[in-house]
Amino acid sequence: SLVRPEQMPFNNITNKHFDSGDYPESLRQAIEAVDLAAIRRRQKRGETDGRQIGVGFAMYSEQGAHGTTVYASWGIPMVPGHEQCSARLTPDGGLELRIGAHSHGQGLETTLAQVAHEVLGIKLEQIRLIHGDTALTPYSTGTWGSRSMVMSGGAVACACDELARRVLRIGANLLQCPVETVSLKDGTVHGTSGTIKLAEIARTWYLKPQDLDSGVDPAGLEVTAGYKPEKDSGTFSYATHAAVIAVDPLTGEVELLDYAIAEDGGVLVNPMIVEGQTLGGLAQGVGTALFEEMTYSTDGQPQASTLSDYLLPGPTEVPDPKIIHLETPSPYTRFGVKGIGEGGCIAPPGAITNAINDALRTIGAELSVLPVTPRRIVEAVSVADGTSPGKATT
C-alpha cells in the first residue's frame, strides 16, 4: 500500500504533494537491519527467562518547510514560505552571515557555514553566523516546522551566489581580465593573468579602493537575498522505525534489545548533525512510549509535579540504534535538502507499542494507551488471562 518511487512526485487524496522518496525501500532496510526472520525464529524457540520477544514497526512522513499557501489553506495567516539572509565579506577575508532563524541545538552554525563554504570556498573557521535577532538580521518568523535547512540554507546559498558574482567582478578588475574569463574556486578567483584570494579582494575593496578602476561596481561586498523553494508544498521526509523488545509478563518490565531507523531526509548537508537530532528524537519517543505521563487525582491535583514522579528515560533505557540514510533529493529545494527536525520522535511510540503487542499476542493481551507502563502491561495480561484478547485502557 506504500507509494512507489516511480509514482513520485505524488498527490494524495488530501492534496498533499509528496516531493520524492522510496518508502518501500525504507521498510525493506529496517526489516533487514533488525533481521526480522531471525526474530521470528527466536520467538518460536522461546526465552529461558520467561520473557516474551516482540518486534514492531512504525512509518511516518513529515511535512516540513511548508509554504505560505499551505498554512493559508489551514487558516493560519502571516507564515511566509521564504527566508532571507545577509552575507558580508569582511576586510580580513572572513564571511559574516545573518539570518533571522535561531539555532538552539540544531547545529545551524555548522550546516549554514557548510553551505556558504560550498558556494564561496571560504574556510569554515572564517565564517561567523549571527542568528535569531531581527534587530541585526533580516526579518524571520523563526525556527519551527522543520524548515531551517531548507529555507535558511537556501537563503544563505542565494546570498553567497550574489556575493560570488560581485567578488568575480572585483577580482576580474584587479586581475585585468574580462569577467567572463574568471572563476571562483576554494576561496580564490582564477583568471587568465593569475589568481587572487578573497582576502586580498576584501582588503582592496575596504582599505585600498584606489587600486580599483573607477568603473568598478559600487554595490560592494554585502548582500541580502531571499529564497523560496520551487514549489510551495513543502518537503516530505520519512522513515521506518523498527523496535525489538523483551517484556516480562509477570512484572511488565520492557527492555529495548535492538532498534533501527531507515530514514530519508533528502541530501544531508551534515549527516552527523542529522543523526544527533535523530538520537535526541528517539530518546524523546522512548519517553513518550514507556515513561512520561501527566496524571491527576480525582480532585484535579497533578500527581507528577517533580522529576521524581514524572519519569524520563536515561542512558540505559535509550537504545543505540542502527541509522540508515536513504538521501532521496527533493526536486524543489536547493541542494535537494528536506526538513527532518522532528523525525526522530514521531515513530518510536508506535514502533515500541507494536513490538510490545507483538510480544504479548500469544497471551492475547493488547495495549493501546501510552505510556505502556509495567502496571498497564500486567493489567492487560491479567485481563487476557492467557486465552482471550483484552485491552489496558487506564
C-alpha positions in Angstrom: 0.0 0.0 0.0 3.1 2.3 0.0 3.6 4.8 -2.7 6.3 3.6 -5.0 9.3 5.8 -6.1 8.2 5.8 -9.7 4.9 7.5 -8.7 6.8 10.4 -7.2 6.0 13.3 -7.0 2.7 12.1 -5.7 -0.5 13.9 -4.9 -2.7 12.1 -2.3 -6.4 12.5 -1.8 -6.0 15.3 0.7 -3.9 17.2 -1.9 -0.6 16.7 -0.2 2.2 16.9 -2.8 4.9 14.4 -1.8 8.1 15.5 -3.5 10.3 12.4 -3.6 11.2 9.2 -1.8 11.3 5.4 -1.8 9.0 4.3 1.0 9.2 0.6 0.3 13.0 0.6 0.4 12.8 2.3 3.8 10.7 -0.6 5.1 13.0 -3.2 3.5 16.1 -1.6 5.0 14.5 -1.5 8.5 13.4 -5.2 8.2 16.9 -6.2 7.2 18.6 -4.1 9.9 16.8 -5.9 12.7 16.8 -9.3 10.9 13.0 -10.0 11.1 13.4 -13.6 10.1 15.8 -14.3 13.0 13.4 -12.7 15.4 10.6 -14.9 14.3 12.8 -18.0 14.8 13.7 -16.8 18.2 10.1 -16.3 19.1 9.3 -19.9 18.1 12.1 -21.2 20.3 11.0 -19.1 23.3 13.1 -17.5 26.1 14.6 -19.4 29.0 13.9 -16.5 31.4 10.1 -16.4 30.8 10.2 -13.1 28.8 8.4 -12.6 25.5 10.2 -11.2 22.5 8.4 -8.8 20.1 9.2 -6.7 17.0 7.3 -3.7 15.9 7.4 -1.2 13.0 6.2 2.3 12.5 6.4 4.5 9.5 5.9 8.2 9.3 6.0 11.0 6.7 6.8 14.5 8.0 5.9 17.6 6.0 8.5 20.4 6.6 9.4 23.8 5.2 5.7 24.5 4.5 4.9 27.2 2.0 2.7 30.2 2.5 -0.2 28.6 0.7 -0.1 25.5 2.9 -0.6 27.5 6.1 -3.1 29.8 4.5 -5.2 26.8 3.5 -5.3 25.8 7.1 -6.4 29.3 8.2 -3.1 30.2 9.7 -2.0 33.7 8.5 1.3 35.5 8.3 3.5 32.5 7.7 5.9 33.1 4.9 7.2 30.3 2.7 10.5 32.0 2.2 13.6 33.2 4.2 16.3 35.9 3.8 20.0 36.1 4.5 22.5 38.9 4.6 26.1 38.0 3.8 29.1 40.2 4.2 32.7 39.5 3.1 34.7 41.2 5.9 38.1 43.0 5.5 40.1 40.0 6.7 38.5 37.7 4.1 36.1 36.2 6.5 32.3 35.8 6.0 29.5 37.1 8.2 26.1 35.5 7.7 23.0 37.0 9.3 19.7 35.1 9.4 16.5 35.6 11.5 16.0 31.9 12.2 17.5 30.8 15.5 19.8 27.9 16.3 19.1 26.2 19.6 20.7 22.8 19.2 20.1 22.0 15.5 23.7 22.9 14.5 22.9 25.7 12.1 26.2 27.4 12.9 27.9 24.4 11.2 25.5 23.5 8.5 24.9 27.0 7.2 28.6 27.6 7.2 29.0 24.4 5.1 26.5 25.9 2.6 28.5 29.1 2.3 31.7 27.1 2.0 30.2 25.1 -0.8 29.5 28.3 -2.8 32.4 30.6 -1.9 35.1 28.2 -0.7 35.8 30.2 2.4 37.1 28.0 5.3 34.6 27.1 7.9 36.5 28.6 10.7 36.4 32.0 8.9 32.5 32.0 8.8 30.5 33.6 11.5 26.8 33.2 11.9 24.6 35.9 13.6 21.1 34.5 14.1 17.8 35.0 15.8 18.0 38.7 16.5 15.9 40.6 13.9 17.3 43.9 15.1 20.5 42.7 13.3 19.2 40.2 10.8 16.5 40.2 8.1 13.0 39.6 9.3 12.0 36.0 10.1 9.3 34.1 11.8 11.9 31.9 13.4 12.9 28.3 13.7 10.0 25.8 13.6 8.3 23.3 11.3 11.5 21.6 10.1 12.2 24.5 7.8 15.6 25.9 8.7 17.9 23.9 6.5 15.5 24.3 3.5 14.6 27.9 3.9 17.6 29.4 5.7 20.0 27.1 3.8 18.6 28.2 0.5 18.7 31.9 1.5 22.4 31.5 2.5 23.2 29.9 -0.8 21.4 32.7 -2.7 23.2 35.4 -0.8 26.5 33.7 -1.4 25.7 33.3 -5.1 25.3 37.1 -5.4 28.4 37.7 -3.3 30.3 35.4 -5.6 29.2 37.4 -8.6 30.4 40.6 -7.0 33.7 39.1 -6.0 34.3 37.8 -9.5 33.7 41.3 -10.9 36.1 42.9 -8.5 38.6 40.1 -9.0 38.4 40.5 -12.7 39.0 44.2 -12.3 42.1 43.6 -10.2 43.5 40.9 -12.5 42.7 43.0 -15.5 40.8 40.1 -17.1 37.3 40.0 -18.7 34.8 39.0 -16.1 33.6 36.1 -18.3 37.1 34.5 -18.1 37.4 34.4 -14.3 36.2 31.7 -11.9 35.9 31.2 -8.2 37.3 28.0 -6.6 38.5 27.3 -3.0 38.3 30.9 -1.9 40.4 32.1 -4.8 39.5 34.0 -8.1 41.3 32.4 -11.0 41.9 34.4 -14.2 43.9 34.2 -17.4 46.6 36.5 -15.9 46.8 35.0 -12.4 44.9 34.4 -9.2 43.8 36.5 -6.3 42.4 35.3 -2.9 39.1 36.5 -1.5 41.0 38.0 1.5 43.0 40.3 -0.9 39.9 41.3 -2.8 38.2 42.2 0.5 41.2 44.2 1.7 41.4 46.1 -1.5 37.7 46.9 -1.5 37.6 48.1 2.0 41.1 49.5 2.6 42.7 50.2 -0.8 39.9 51.4 -3.1 42.4 53.5 -5.0 43.7 50.3 -6.6 40.3 49.7 -8.2 39.3 51.1 -11.6 36.8 54.0 -11.3 34.2 52.0 -13.2 34.1 49.1 -10.7 30.6 48.1 -9.5 30.0 50.1 -6.3 27.5 47.6 -4.9 30.1 46.3 -2.5 30.7 43.1 -0.6 27.5 42.9 1.4 24.3 41.4 0.0 20.8 40.4 1.2 19.0 37.7 -0.7 15.8 35.7 -0.3 14.9 32.2 -1.1 11.7 30.3 -1.9 11.6 26.7 -3.0 10.3 25.9 -6.4 7.1 24.6 -5.0 5.1 25.9 -2.1 4.0 22.5 -0.9 6.9 21.8 1.5 9.2 18.8 1.7 8.4 15.3 2.9 10.9 13.3 4.9 10.0 9.9 6.1 11.4 6.9 7.9 10.7 3.4 9.1 11.5 2.6 12.8 11.9 -1.0 13.9 12.0 -1.9 17.6 12.9 -5.2 19.1 11.9 -5.7 22.8 11.7 -8.2 25.6 8.8 -7.9 28.0 8.3 -9.8 31.3 4.5 -10.6 31.5 4.8 -11.0 35.3 6.4 -7.7 36.1 5.6 -5.7 33.0 9.3 -4.7 32.6 10.2 -3.8 29.0 13.8 -3.9 27.6 14.7 -2.5 24.2 17.0 -5.1 22.6 17.5 -3.5 19.2 16.4 -0.5 17.2 16.8 0.5 13.6 15.9 3.7 11.7 15.8 3.8 7.9 15.2 7.5 7.2 15.2 9.8 4.2 15.9 13.5 4.9 16.9 14.3 1.3 20.5 15.3 0.7 22.2 15.5 4.1 24.5 18.6 4.5 25.9 17.1 7.7 25.0 13.5 8.4 26.4 13.7 12.0 24.2 16.5 12.9 21.1 14.8 11.4 22.0 11.6 13.4 22.3 13.8 16.6 18.8 15.1 16.0 17.5 11.7 15.3 19.1 10.3 18.5 17.6 13.1 20.6 14.2 12.5 19.0 14.4 8.8 19.7 15.1 9.5 23.4 12.0 11.7 23.4 10.0 9.0 21.7 11.1 6.3 24.2 9.9 8.6 27.0 6.5 9.0 25.3 6.2 5.3 24.7 7.2 4.0 28.1 7.6 6.6 30.8 6.2 10.2 30.5 2.7 10.8 31.8 0.8 13.6 33.5 -1.7 12.1 35.9 -4.2 13.9 38.2 -6.0 12.9 41.3 -9.8 12.8 41.3 -9.9 16.3 42.7 -7.6 17.6 39.9 -4.3 17.8 41.6 -1.3 16.9 39.5 0.4 13.7 40.6 3.6 14.3 38.6 4.8 17.7 39.7 8.5 16.8 40.1 11.0 14.7 38.2 10.7 12.2 41.0 7.2 11.5 39.7 7.5 12.4 36.1 9.7 9.7 34.7 12.2 10.2 31.9 14.4 7.7 30.0 18.0 7.6 31.0 21.1 6.3 29.1 20.3 2.7 29.9 16.7 3.0 28.5 17.6 4.6 25.2 18.9 2.1 22.6 21.9 2.7 20.4 20.1 2.5 17.0 21.2 1.5 13.6 20.6 4.5 11.4 20.4 4.1 7.6 20.2 7.1 5.4 18.4 6.9 2.0 19.0 10.5 0.8 16.5 10.9 -2.0 16.9 14.5 -3.2 13.9 16.8 -3.2 13.5 18.2 -6.7 12.2 21.5 -5.4 14.9 22.7 -2.9 18.4 24.0 -3.1 20.9 21.1 -2.8 17.9 18.6 -2.6 17.6 19.0 1.2 14.5 18.3 3.2 13.3 19.2 6.7 13.9 16.4 9.2 13.9 18.1 12.6 11.0 16.2 14.2 11.6 12.8 12.5 13.3 11.0 15.4 10.4 11.4 17.9 7.4 10.7 15.7 7.7 6.9 15.2 9.2 5.4 18.4 5.9 5.3 20.4 4.2 3.3 17.5 7.2 1.0 16.9 7.7 0.2 20.6 4.0 -0.3 21.3 3.6 -2.5 18.3 6.6 -4.5 19.5 5.1 -5.0 22.9 1.8 -6.1 21.4 3.7 -8.5 19.1 5.4 -10.0 22.2 2.1 -10.4 24.1 0.0 -11.7 21.2 0.4 -15.3 22.2 -1.1 -14.4 25.6 -3.9 -12.4 24.0 -3.1 -9.1 25.6 -3.1 -5.8 23.7 -2.2 -2.3 24.8 -3.3 1.0 23.2 -2.7 3.6 25.8 0.5 5.5 26.3 2.8 5.3 28.1 3.0 1.5 28.2 3.9 1.2 31.8 4.6 -2.0 33.7 1.3 -1.6 35.5 -0.6 -1.4 32.3 1.1 -4.4 30.9 0.4 -6.5 34.0 -3.2 -5.4 33.9 -3.6 -6.3 30.2 -2.0 -9.7 30.8 -4.4 -10.2 33.8 -7.4 -9.3 31.7 -6.3 -11.6 28.8 -5.7 -14.4 31.3 -3.8 -16.2 28.6 -6.9 -17.0 26.4 -8.9 -14.0 25.3 -7.9 -10.6 23.9 -8.0 -7.7 26.3 -7.0 -4.0 26.5 -5.5 -1.9 29.2 -7.3 1.4 29.0 -6.1 3.3 32.1 
